[in-house]
Amino acid sequence: KHITPLAGCMALTTFFYWMIDYTGDAEKVAAIMTSVAVFSGICMRVYQPLMKHYGLNEKQVGFFTVHEQVEEKIKPMTEYIEATYTTKEEKKKIAQAVHLSHAHELLFFDTILTTPI
């Protein structure tokens, strides 16, 4: 079956490929950490409603609950980036990467929420 990808969803993947070619390591890590944090937050919000409204058990929602520990894993990397990359220009590039990551995540999830099944 031929599947046509949704442009809003493809944009997130394209953004990360763009990051590979056009940004430094700190920007890449910051963008990925932002994306992981957003996705983890969503996972933590949906697992209980899945259990309540669809009768799924803890094992069935295990993929979603595994993200509970993400924040404690990201914190040391965030602290390292903040301590290591301190110039105005480095901070600006990192802030831009985080902003773009948020914007592409929003576009991805808005596309999913607004596309009829």
N, CA, C and O atoms as CSV, one atom per row, in Angstrom:
chain,resi,resn,atom,element,x,y,z
A,1,LYS,N,N,0.845,-1.176,0.000
A,1,LYS,CA,C,0.000,0.000,0.000
A,1,LYS,C,C,0.893,1.242,0.000
A,1,LYS,O,O,1.848,1.333,0.771
A,2,HIS,N,N,0.573,2.177,-0.858
A,2,HIS,CA,C,1.332,3.424,-0.940
A,2,HIS,C,C,0.847,4.393,0.138
A,2,HIS,O,O,-0.351,4.647,0.265
A,3,ILE,N,N,1.774,4.920,0.897
A,3,ILE,CA,C,1.445,5.881,1.955
A,3,ILE,C,C,2.122,7.201,1.622
A,3,ILE,O,O,3.322,7.241,1.350
A,4,THR,N,N,1.359,8.262,1.644
A,4,THR,CA,C,1.915,9.589,1.418
A,4,THR,C,C,2.185,10.230,2.770
A,4,THR,O,O,1.263,10.389,3.571
A,5,PRO,N,N,3.422,10.597,3.035
A,5,PRO,CA,C,3.734,11.195,4.342
A,5,PRO,C,C,3.080,12.572,4.478
A,5,PRO,O,O,2.854,13.277,3.494
A,6,LEU,N,N,2.789,12.924,5.706
A,6,LEU,CA,C,2.244,14.247,6.004
A,6,LEU,C,C,3.404,15.232,6.102
A,6,LEU,O,O,4.382,14.983,6.807
A,7,ALA,N,N,3.290,16.342,5.397
A,7,ALA,CA,C,4.383,17.318,5.347
A,7,ALA,C,C,4.750,17.827,6.736
A,7,ALA,O,O,5.930,17.989,7.046
A,8,GLY,N,N,3.754,18.080,7.570
A,8,GLY,CA,C,4.019,18.574,8.920
A,8,GLY,C,C,4.793,17.577,9.762
A,8,GLY,O,O,5.556,17.964,10.647
A,9,CYS,N,N,4.599,16.302,9.490
A,9,CYS,CA,C,5.357,15.270,10.217
A,9,CYS,C,C,6.759,15.111,9.626
A,9,CYS,O,O,7.729,14.929,10.362
A,10,MET,N,N,6.859,15.180,8.326
A,10,MET,CA,C,8.165,15.063,7.673
A,10,MET,C,C,9.083,16.231,8.033
A,10,MET,O,O,10.306,16.084,8.018
A,11,ALA,N,N,8.515,17.365,8.351
A,11,ALA,CA,C,9.325,18.543,8.674
A,11,ALA,C,C,10.229,18.288,9.880
A,11,ALA,O,O,11.364,18.765,9.911
A,12,LEU,N,N,9.747,17.551,10.858
A,12,LEU,CA,C,10.564,17.272,12.049
A,12,LEU,C,C,11.797,16.453,11.670
A,12,LEU,O,O,12.908,16.767,12.098
A,13,THR,N,N,11.605,15.420,10.882
A,13,THR,CA,C,12.734,14.603,10.433
A,13,THR,C,C,13.700,15.435,9.589
A,13,THR,O,O,14.916,15.358,9.765
A,14,THR,N,N,13.158,16.214,8.691
A,14,THR,CA,C,13.981,17.066,7.835
A,14,THR,C,C,14.783,18.059,8.667
A,14,THR,O,O,15.947,18.323,8.366
A,15,PHE,N,N,14.168,18.608,9.708
A,15,PHE,CA,C,14.872,19.535,10.597
A,15,PHE,C,C,16.100,18.870,11.214
A,15,PHE,O,O,17.177,19.465,11.246
A,16,PHE,N,N,15.945,17.645,11.699
A,16,PHE,CA,C,17.096,16.982,12.325
A,16,PHE,C,C,18.190,16.656,11.307
A,16,PHE,O,O,19.374,16.713,11.639
A,17,TYR,N,N,17.812,16.318,10.079
A,17,TYR,CA,C,18.832,16.127,9.046
A,17,TYR,C,C,19.541,17.442,8.742
A,17,TYR,O,O,20.752,17.456,8.525
A,18,TRP,N,N,18.805,18.531,8.726
A,18,TRP,CA,C,19.397,19.848,8.522
A,18,TRP,C,C,20.394,20.154,9.635
A,18,TRP,O,O,21.474,20.689,9.383
A,19,MET,N,N,20.024,19.810,10.865
A,19,MET,CA,C,20.901,20.048,12.022
A,19,MET,C,C,22.249,19.334,11.850
A,19,MET,O,O,23.289,19.871,12.230
A,20,ILE,N,N,22.228,18.140,11.284
A,20,ILE,CA,C,23.463,17.370,11.096
A,20,ILE,C,C,24.468,18.156,10.260
A,20,ILE,O,O,25.655,18.190,10.584
A,21,ASP,N,N,24.006,18.775,9.204
A,21,ASP,CA,C,24.907,19.483,8.286
A,21,ASP,C,C,25.259,20.908,8.697
A,21,ASP,O,O,26.343,21.395,8.379
A,22,TYR,N,N,24.357,21.574,9.395
A,22,TYR,CA,C,24.524,23.020,9.553
A,22,TYR,C,C,24.724,23.521,10.984
A,22,TYR,O,O,24.781,24.732,11.197
A,23,THR,N,N,24.831,22.643,11.950
A,23,THR,CA,C,25.001,23.112,13.324
A,23,THR,C,C,26.126,22.369,14.028
A,23,THR,O,O,26.590,21.323,13.575
A,24,GLY,N,N,26.548,22.941,15.147
A,24,GLY,CA,C,27.594,22.327,15.958
A,24,GLY,C,C,27.017,21.295,16.924
A,24,GLY,O,O,25.804,21.105,17.013
A,25,ASP,N,N,27.914,20.641,17.636
A,25,ASP,CA,C,27.508,19.570,18.544
A,25,ASP,C,C,26.549,20.041,19.632
A,25,ASP,O,O,25.560,19.368,19.923
A,26,ALA,N,N,26.835,21.189,20.229
A,26,ALA,CA,C,25.980,21.669,21.320
A,26,ALA,C,C,24.564,21.940,20.831
A,26,ALA,O,O,23.597,21.642,21.533
A,27,GLU,N,N,24.436,22.499,19.639
A,27,GLU,CA,C,23.102,22.766,19.088
A,27,GLU,C,C,22.359,21.468,18.802
A,27,GLU,O,O,21.163,21.353,19.072
A,28,LYS,N,N,23.078,20.492,18.253
A,28,LYS,CA,C,22.455,19.189,17.976
A,28,LYS,C,C,21.932,18.558,19.267
A,28,LYS,O,O,20.787,18.109,19.329
A,29,VAL,N,N,22.776,18.528,20.289
A,29,VAL,CA,C,22.389,17.917,21.565
A,29,VAL,C,C,21.222,18.674,22.190
A,29,VAL,O,O,20.279,18.059,22.688
A,30,ALA,N,N,21.280,19.996,22.167
A,30,ALA,CA,C,20.190,20.797,22.750
A,30,ALA,C,C,18.871,20.542,22.023
A,30,ALA,O,O,17.825,20.414,22.660
A,31,ALA,N,N,18.919,20.466,20.692
A,31,ALA,CA,C,17.701,20.221,19.915
A,31,ALA,C,C,17.133,18.827,20.194
A,31,ALA,O,O,15.921,18.659,20.333
A,32,ILE,N,N,18.010,17.841,20.273
A,32,ILE,CA,C,17.551,16.477,20.554
A,32,ILE,C,C,16.986,16.387,21.965
A,32,ILE,O,O,15.944,15.766,22.174
A,33,MET,N,N,17.655,16.994,22.929
A,33,MET,CA,C,17.152,16.967,24.311
A,33,MET,C,C,15.790,17.640,24.388
A,33,MET,O,O,14.912,17.169,25.111
A,34,THR,N,N,15.601,18.720,23.664
A,34,THR,CA,C,14.320,19.409,23.638
A,34,THR,C,C,13.244,18.498,23.067
A,34,THR,O,O,12.150,18.393,23.621
A,35,SER,N,N,13.557,17.846,21.967
A,35,SER,CA,C,12.603,16.948,21.327
A,35,SER,C,C,12.236,15.793,22.257
A,35,SER,O,O,11.064,15.437,22.381
A,36,VAL,N,N,13.223,15.223,22.896
A,36,VAL,CA,C,12.981,14.114,23.828
A,36,VAL,C,C,12.116,14.583,24.999
A,36,VAL,O,O,11.202,13.876,25.425
A,37,ALA,N,N,12.406,15.766,25.509
A,37,ALA,CA,C,11.632,16.293,26.635
A,37,ALA,C,C,10.174,16.518,26.250
A,37,ALA,O,O,9.271,16.206,27.026
A,38,VAL,N,N,9.942,17.057,25.058
A,38,VAL,CA,C,8.569,17.282,24.590
A,38,VAL,C,C,7.846,15.949,24.439
A,38,VAL,O,O,6.732,15.780,24.934
A,39,PHE,N,N,8.487,15.002,23.752
A,39,PHE,CA,C,7.862,13.700,23.525
A,39,PHE,C,C,7.611,12.982,24.847
A,39,PHE,O,O,6.557,12.373,25.028
A,40,SER,N,N,8.553,13.045,25.760
A,40,SER,CA,C,8.385,12.401,27.066
A,40,SER,C,C,7.225,13.012,27.834
A,40,SER,O,O,6.450,12.301,28.474
A,41,GLY,N,N,7.111,14.331,27.769
A,41,GLY,CA,C,5.987,14.997,28.439
A,41,GLY,C,C,4.649,14.525,27.903
A,41,GLY,O,O,3.704,14.310,28.662
A,42,ILE,N,N,4.576,14.365,26.586
A,42,ILE,CA,C,3.338,13.866,25.980
A,42,ILE,C,C,3.063,12.439,26.441
A,42,ILE,O,O,1.932,12.105,26.795
A,43,CYS,N,N,4.082,11.609,26.438
A,43,CYS,CA,C,3.916,10.221,26.890
A,43,CYS,C,C,3.393,10.159,28.321
A,43,CYS,O,O,2.525,9.346,28.641
A,44,MET,N,N,3.927,11.019,29.170
A,44,MET,CA,C,3.503,11.012,30.567
A,44,MET,C,C,2.058,11.496,30.727
A,44,MET,O,O,1.397,11.159,31.709
A,45,ARG,N,N,1.577,12.269,29.782
A,45,ARG,CA,C,0.194,12.760,29.850
A,45,ARG,C,C,-0.808,11.754,29.308
A,45,ARG,O,O,-1.972,11.778,29.706
A,46,VAL,N,N,-0.385,10.868,28.405
A,46,VAL,CA,C,-1.364,9.988,27.757
A,46,VAL,C,C,-1.492,8.605,28.373
A,46,VAL,O,O,-2.497,7.932,28.141
A,47,TYR,N,N,-0.521,8.159,29.142
A,47,TYR,CA,C,-0.591,6.769,29.578
A,47,TYR,C,C,-1.761,6.511,30.523
A,47,TYR,O,O,-2.401,5.465,30.416
A,48,GLN,N,N,-2.059,7.419,31.434
A,48,GLN,CA,C,-3.183,7.198,32.348
A,48,GLN,C,C,-4.527,7.226,31.627
A,48,GLN,O,O,-5.361,6.359,31.886
A,49,PRO,N,N,-4.775,8.186,30.731
A,49,PRO,CA,C,-6.033,8.123,29.967
A,49,PRO,C,C,-6.157,6.847,29.125
A,49,PRO,O,O,-7.260,6.329,28.953
A,50,LEU,N,N,-5.041,6.341,28.601
A,50,LEU,CA,C,-5.101,5.080,27.852
A,50,LEU,C,C,-5.574,3.941,28.743
A,50,LEU,O,O,-6.339,3.080,28.310
A,51,MET,N,N,-5.116,3.942,29.984
A,51,MET,CA,C,-5.542,2.908,30.933
A,51,MET,C,C,-7.013,3.107,31.322
A,51,MET,O,O,-7.792,2.154,31.366
A,52,LYS,N,N,-7.367,4.338,31.597
A,52,LYS,CA,C,-8.722,4.643,32.073
A,52,LYS,C,C,-9.774,4.453,30.978
A,52,LYS,O,O,-10.785,3.787,31.202
A,53,HIS,N,N,-9.545,5.026,29.810
A,53,HIS,CA,C,-10.569,5.050,28.768
A,53,HIS,C,C,-10.544,3.850,27.821
A,53,HIS,O,O,-11.553,3.532,27.193
A,54,TYR,N,N,-9.389,3.185,27.719
A,54,TYR,CA,C,-9.281,2.058,26.792
A,54,TYR,C,C,-8.998,0.733,27.499
A,54,TYR,O,O,-8.859,-0.307,26.854
A,55,GLY,N,N,-8.913,0.779,28.825
A,55,GLY,CA,C,-8.741,-0.444,29.599
A,55,GLY,C,C,-7.378,-1.099,29.450
A,55,GLY,O,O,-7.239,-2.290,29.731
A,56,LEU,N,N,-6.380,-0.363,29.020
A,56,LEU,CA,C,-5.047,-0.949,28.903
A,56,LEU,C,C,-4.427,-1.117,30.289
A,56,LEU,O,O,-4.729,-0.364,31.216
A,57,ASN,N,N,-3.558,-2.114,30.411
A,57,ASN,CA,C,-2.892,-2.334,31.697
A,57,ASN,C,C,-1.497,-1.709,31.681
A,57,ASN,O,O,-1.049,-1.185,30.660
A,58,GLU,N,N,-0.814,-1.774,32.838
A,58,GLU,CA,C,0.504,-1.134,32.955
A,58,GLU,C,C,1.520,-1.681,31.959
A,58,GLU,O,O,2.344,-0.931,31.435
A,59,LYS,N,N,1.465,-2.977,31.699
A,59,LYS,CA,C,2.397,-3.565,30.738
A,59,LYS,C,C,2.149,-3.004,29.336
A,59,LYS,O,O,3.091,-2.743,28.588
A,60,GLN,N,N,0.884,-2.823,28.990
A,60,GLN,CA,C,0.544,-2.325,27.662
A,60,GLN,C,C,0.926,-0.856,27.460
A,60,GLN,O,O,1.146,-0.426,26.328
A,61,VAL,N,N,1.004,-0.096,28.529
A,61,VAL,CA,C,1.402,1.310,28.414
A,61,VAL,C,C,2.853,1.516,28.846
A,61,VAL,O,O,3.279,2.650,29.064
A,62,GLY,N,N,3.604,0.440,28.970
A,62,GLY,CA,C,4.990,0.499,29.427
A,62,GLY,C,C,5.876,1.414,28.601
A,62,GLY,O,O,6.766,2.072,29.140
A,63,PHE,N,N,5.635,1.460,27.283
A,63,PHE,CA,C,6.418,2.360,26.429
A,63,PHE,C,C,6.287,3.799,26.896
A,63,PHE,O,O,7.262,4.549,26.875
A,64,PHE,N,N,5.093,4.190,27.315
A,64,PHE,CA,C,4.853,5.570,27.720
A,64,PHE,C,C,5.457,5.870,29.086
A,64,PHE,O,O,6.014,6.948,29.292
A,65,THR,N,N,5.353,4.938,30.012
A,65,THR,CA,C,5.837,5.199,31.372
A,65,THR,C,C,7.354,5.137,31.488
A,65,THR,O,O,7.913,5.667,32.448
A,66,VAL,N,N,8.023,4.514,30.549
A,66,VAL,CA,C,9.484,4.453,30.593
A,66,VAL,C,C,10.086,5.851,30.502
A,66,VAL,O,O,11.243,6.055,30.868
A,67,HIS,N,N,9.318,6.798,30.022
A,67,HIS,CA,C,9.798,8.170,29.868
A,67,HIS,C,C,9.793,8.962,31.175
A,67,HIS,O,O,10.208,10.121,31.186
A,68,GLU,N,N,9.338,8.367,32.266
A,68,GLU,CA,C,9.338,9.059,33.562
A,68,GLU,C,C,10.737,9.507,33.968
A,68,GLU,O,O,10.888,10.554,34.598
A,69,GLN,N,N,11.744,8.745,33.623
A,69,GLN,CA,C,13.108,9.011,34.058
A,69,GLN,C,C,13.876,9.951,33.132
A,69,GLN,O,O,15.032,10.277,33.403
A,70,VAL,N,N,13.251,10.384,32.053
A,70,VAL,CA,C,13.959,11.191,31.064
A,70,VAL,C,C,14.529,12.485,31.642
A,70,VAL,O,O,15.669,12.845,31.348
A,71,GLU,N,N,13.762,13.171,32.443
A,71,GLU,CA,C,14.212,14.469,32.960
A,71,GLU,C,C,15.519,14.344,33.747
A,71,GLU,O,O,16.404,15.191,33.628
A,72,GLU,N,N,15.632,13.295,34.543
A,72,GLU,CA,C,16.872,13.146,35.322
A,72,GLU,C,C,18.052,12.759,34.436
A,72,GLU,O,O,19.201,13.006,34.804
A,73,LYS,N,N,17.793,12.163,33.284
A,73,LYS,CA,C,18.873,11.828,32.352
A,73,LYS,C,C,19.315,13.060,31.564
A,73,LYS,O,O,20.493,13.200,31.236
A,74,ILE,N,N,18.380,13.945,31.265
A,74,ILE,CA,C,18.684,15.130,30.471
A,74,ILE,C,C,19.386,16.202,31.299
A,74,ILE,O,O,20.225,16.936,30.776
A,75,LYS,N,N,19.058,16.299,32.566
A,75,LYS,CA,C,19.589,17.371,33.406
A,75,LYS,C,C,21.118,17.482,33.370
A,75,LYS,O,O,21.622,18.592,33.201
A,76,PRO,N,N,21.882,16.393,33.519
A,76,PRO,CA,C,23.351,16.533,33.469
A,76,PRO,C,C,23.855,17.070,32.120
A,76,PRO,O,O,24.811,17.844,32.078
A,77,MET,N,N,23.214,16.658,31.029
A,77,MET,CA,C,23.630,17.160,29.720
A,77,MET,C,C,23.322,18.652,29.600
A,77,MET,O,O,24.122,19.413,29.056
A,78,THR,N,N,22.178,19.059,30.100
A,78,THR,CA,C,21.810,20.477,30.075
A,78,THR,C,C,22.813,21.290,30.884
A,78,THR,O,O,23.268,22.344,30.438
A,79,GLU,N,N,23.156,20.806,32.064
A,79,GLU,CA,C,24.124,21.506,32.915
A,79,GLU,C,C,25.491,21.592,32.237
A,79,GLU,O,O,26.164,22.619,32.319
A,80,TYR,N,N,25.897,20.523,31.573
A,80,TYR,CA,C,27.178,20.520,30.863
A,80,TYR,C,C,27.179,21.562,29.748
A,80,TYR,O,O,28.130,22.333,29.616
A,81,ILE,N,N,26.120,21.586,28.951
A,81,ILE,CA,C,26.044,22.557,27.851
A,81,ILE,C,C,26.067,23.977,28.396
A,81,ILE,O,O,26.771,24.835,27.863
A,82,GLU,N,N,25.304,24.233,29.455
A,82,GLU,CA,C,25.265,25.581,30.036
A,82,GLU,C,C,26.617,26.010,30.595
A,82,GLU,O,O,26.976,27.184,30.514
A,83,ALA,N,N,27.366,25.069,31.160
A,83,ALA,CA,C,28.672,25.395,31.752
A,83,ALA,C,C,29.781,25.509,30.696
A,83,ALA,O,O,30.747,26.247,30.889
A,84,THR,N,N,29.642,24.789,29.598
A,84,THR,CA,C,30.704,24.720,28.595
A,84,THR,C,C,30.578,25.784,27.508
A,84,THR,O,O,31.572,26.369,27.079
A,85,TYR,N,N,29.371,26.022,27.077
A,85,TYR,CA,C,29.145,26.958,25.968
A,85,TYR,C,C,28.605,28.260,26.549
A,85,TYR,O,O,27.403,28.413,26.765
A,86,THR,N,N,29.522,29.195,26.795
A,86,THR,CA,C,29.165,30.381,27.575
A,86,THR,C,C,29.215,31.707,26.817
A,86,THR,O,O,28.779,32.735,27.335
A,87,THR,N,N,29.744,31.687,25.597
A,87,THR,CA,C,29.811,32.956,24.884
A,87,THR,C,C,28.418,33.348,24.393
A,87,THR,O,O,27.521,32.513,24.277
A,88,LYS,N,N,28.266,34.623,24.112
A,88,LYS,CA,C,26.982,35.133,23.630
A,88,LYS,C,C,26.576,34.438,22.329
A,88,LYS,O,O,25.414,34.076,22.149
A,89,GLU,N,N,27.530,34.257,21.436
A,89,GLU,CA,C,27.246,33.615,20.145
A,89,GLU,C,C,26.849,32.146,20.323
A,89,GLU,O,O,25.916,31.672,19.675
A,90,GLU,N,N,27.555,31.428,21.197
A,90,GLU,CA,C,27.210,30.020,21.448
A,90,GLU,C,C,25.812,29.909,22.055
A,90,GLU,O,O,25.016,29.063,21.646
A,91,LYS,N,N,25.524,30.756,23.020
A,91,LYS,CA,C,24.201,30.734,23.655
A,91,LYS,C,C,23.096,31.048,22.648
A,91,LYS,O,O,22.020,30.452,22.689
A,92,LYS,N,N,23.371,31.992,21.742
A,92,LYS,CA,C,22.394,32.362,20.720
A,92,LYS,C,C,22.106,31.179,19.796
A,92,LYS,O,O,20.949,30.906,19.478
A,93,LYS,N,N,23.150,30.482,19.369
A,93,LYS,CA,C,22.982,29.327,18.476
A,93,LYS,C,C,22.203,28.204,19.168
A,93,LYS,O,O,21.339,27.571,18.561
A,94,ILE,N,N,22.517,27.970,20.431
A,94,ILE,CA,C,21.816,26.926,21.187
A,94,ILE,C,C,20.351,27.300,21.375
A,94,ILE,O,O,19.467,26.458,21.219
A,95,ALA,N,N,20.098,28.552,21.708
A,95,ALA,CA,C,18.715,29.016,21.879
A,95,ALA,C,C,17.930,28.869,20.580
A,95,ALA,O,O,16.761,28.481,20.600
A,96,GLN,N,N,18.564,29.174,19.462
A,96,GLN,CA,C,17.898,29.030,18.172
A,96,GLN,C,C,17.581,27.564,17.890
A,96,GLN,O,O,16.499,27.248,17.397
A,97,ALA,N,N,18.509,26.676,18.196
A,97,ALA,CA,C,18.283,25.241,17.981
A,97,ALA,C,C,17.111,24.744,18.824
A,97,ALA,O,O,16.280,23.973,18.346
A,98,VAL,N,N,17.049,25.186,20.074
A,98,VAL,CA,C,15.949,24.785,20.961
A,98,VAL,C,C,14.629,25.336,20.427
A,98,VAL,O,O,13.627,24.622,20.389
A,99,HIS,N,N,14.626,26.600,20.015
A,99,HIS,CA,C,13.418,27.209,19.467
A,99,HIS,C,C,12.930,26.452,18.230
A,99,HIS,O,O,11.743,26.146,18.112
A,100,LEU,N,N,13.847,26.155,17.314
A,100,LEU,CA,C,13.467,25.433,16.103
A,100,LEU,C,C,12.971,24.025,16.416
A,100,LEU,O,O,12.035,23.538,15.782
A,101,SER,N,N,13.591,23.377,17.383
A,101,SER,CA,C,13.148,22.045,17.781
A,101,SER,C,C,11.715,22.105,18.320
A,101,SER,O,O,10.875,21.283,17.953
A,102,HIS,N,N,11.443,23.078,19.190
A,102,HIS,CA,C,10.080,23.251,19.709
A,102,HIS,C,C,9.092,23.507,18.572
A,102,HIS,O,O,8.013,22.917,18.537
A,103,ALA,N,N,9.462,24.384,17.651
A,103,ALA,CA,C,8.564,24.739,16.545
A,103,ALA,C,C,8.259,23.530,15.663
A,103,ALA,O,O,7.119,23.342,15.240
A,104,HIS,N,N,9.270,22.713,15.387
A,104,HIS,CA,C,9.050,21.526,14.550
A,104,HIS,C,C,8.269,20.445,15.296
A,104,HIS,O,O,7.462,19.740,14.690
A,105,GLU,N,N,8.495,20.308,16.586
A,105,GLU,CA,C,7.685,19.378,17.392
A,105,GLU,C,C,6.218,19.808,17.367
A,105,GLU,O,O,5.325,18.981,17.184
A,106,LEU,N,N,5.980,21.096,17.550
A,106,LEU,CA,C,4.615,21.613,17.535
A,106,LEU,C,C,3.960,21.353,16.183
A,106,LEU,O,O,2.810,20.916,16.125
A,107,LEU,N,N,4.677,21.615,15.107
A,107,LEU,CA,C,4.149,21.353,13.773
A,107,LEU,C,C,3.820,19.873,13.596
A,107,LEU,O,O,2.779,19.532,13.035
A,108,PHE,N,N,4.699,18.996,14.070
A,108,PHE,CA,C,4.482,17.556,13.978
A,108,PHE,C,C,3.187,17.154,14.684
A,108,PHE,O,O,2.333,16.497,14.089
A,109,PHE,N,N,3.042,17.544,15.940
A,109,PHE,CA,C,1.889,17.124,16.709
A,109,PHE,C,C,0.610,17.851,16.285
A,109,PHE,O,O,-0.470,17.265,16.351
A,110,ASP,N,N,0.704,19.094,15.857
A,110,ASP,CA,C,-0.466,19.782,15.299
A,110,ASP,C,C,-0.955,19.065,14.041
A,110,ASP,O,O,-2.159,18.931,13.822
A,111,THR,N,N,-0.020,18.611,13.225
A,111,THR,CA,C,-0.388,17.877,12.006
A,111,THR,C,C,-1.131,16.591,12.359
A,111,THR,O,O,-2.152,16.268,11.751
A,112,ILE,N,N,-0.621,15.872,13.331
A,112,ILE,CA,C,-1.286,14.628,13.736
A,112,ILE,C,C,-2.683,14.913,14.283
A,112,ILE,O,O,-3.639,14.209,13.957
A,113,LEU,N,N,-2.793,15.938,15.107
A,113,LEU,CA,C,-4.085,16.241,15.737
A,113,LEU,C,C,-5.117,16.788,14.764
A,113,LEU,O,O,-6.316,16.636,15.003
A,114,THR,N,N,-4.696,17.412,13.687
A,114,THR,CA,C,-5.644,18.040,12.780
A,114,THR,C,C,-5.876,17.247,11.488
A,114,THR,O,O,-6.676,17.663,10.650
A,115,THR,N,N,-5.197,16.128,11.319
A,115,THR,CA,C,-5.363,15.323,10.110
A,115,THR,C,C,-6.438,14.275,10.338
A,115,THR,O,O,-6.331,13.466,11.260
A,116,PRO,N,N,-7.467,14.283,9.512
A,116,PRO,CA,C,-8.523,13.267,9.656
A,116,PRO,C,C,-7.974,11.869,9.381
A,116,PRO,O,O,-7.115,11.667,8.523
A,117,ILE,N,N,-8.489,10.943,10.120
A,117,ILE,CA,C,-8.052,9.531,9.927
A,117,ILE,C,C,-8.865,8.905,8.813
A,117,ILE,O,O,-8.666,7.735,8.487
